[in-house]
Amino acid sequence: MIQTQERQIDDARQTAAVLDAHIERMQEQRRELDASIQALRKKEGYDAPLSDFLGDVFDSL
């Protein structure tokens, strides 16, 4: 019974380590995406109005 509990505890630790790695990877991807969004927002014309065509496409979504 104690061996089973120890195995379950070890499995839980391994699962937690895998989940932590996934969370870290997702956080890194989020940081990269945030940096990309900031770079796009700094480009000239970001605040320019959409063309009629793009405005119509946007409205249809």
PLY file of the C-alpha trace (Angstrom):
ply
format ascii 1.0
element vertex 61
property float x
property float y
property float z
element edge 60
property int vertex1
property int vertex2
end_header
0.00 0.00 0.00
2.82 2.42 0.82
4.56 1.54 -2.44
1.37 2.35 -4.34
1.10 5.71 -2.61
4.74 6.48 -3.31
4.24 5.58 -6.97
1.17 7.82 -7.15
3.08 10.67 -5.54
5.94 10.19 -8.01
3.47 10.14 -10.92
1.87 13.33 -9.65
5.29 15.02 -9.43
6.13 13.97 -12.97
2.76 15.21 -14.21
3.30 18.53 -12.45
6.73 18.89 -14.06
5.26 18.27 -17.52
2.47 20.75 -16.89
4.96 23.34 -15.63
6.97 22.91 -18.84
3.86 23.39 -20.96
2.85 26.48 -19.00
6.34 27.95 -19.37
6.27 27.29 -23.13
2.86 28.91 -23.44
4.00 31.94 -21.43
7.04 32.31 -23.70
4.82 32.13 -26.78
2.58 34.79 -25.24
5.58 37.06 -24.62
6.68 36.60 -28.24
3.18 37.36 -29.54
2.91 40.44 -27.34
6.24 41.69 -28.72
5.02 41.09 -32.27
1.80 42.96 -31.61
3.71 45.88 -30.13
6.00 45.97 -33.17
3.00 45.98 -35.51
1.35 48.79 -33.56
4.46 50.95 -33.93
4.50 50.64 -37.71
3.44 53.60 -39.77
-0.19 53.49 -40.78
-1.37 51.27 -37.94
-4.00 53.83 -36.96
-5.00 54.59 -40.54
-8.60 53.86 -41.44
-9.34 50.69 -43.36
-9.95 50.85 -47.07
-13.57 50.49 -48.17
-12.89 46.90 -49.19
-11.28 45.92 -45.88
-13.96 47.79 -43.96
-16.64 45.77 -45.76
-14.77 42.52 -45.03
-14.41 43.47 -41.37
-18.12 44.36 -41.14
-19.08 41.01 -42.66
-17.20 39.14 -39.94
0 1
1 2
2 3
3 4
4 5
5 6
6 7
7 8
8 9
9 10
10 11
11 12
12 13
13 14
14 15
15 16
16 17
17 18
18 19
19 20
20 21
21 22
22 23
23 24
24 25
25 26
26 27
27 28
28 29
29 30
30 31
31 32
32 33
33 34
34 35
35 36
36 37
37 38
38 39
39 40
40 41
41 42
42 43
43 44
44 45
45 46
46 47
47 48
48 49
49 50
50 51
51 52
52 53
53 54
54 55
55 56
56 57
57 58
58 59
59 60
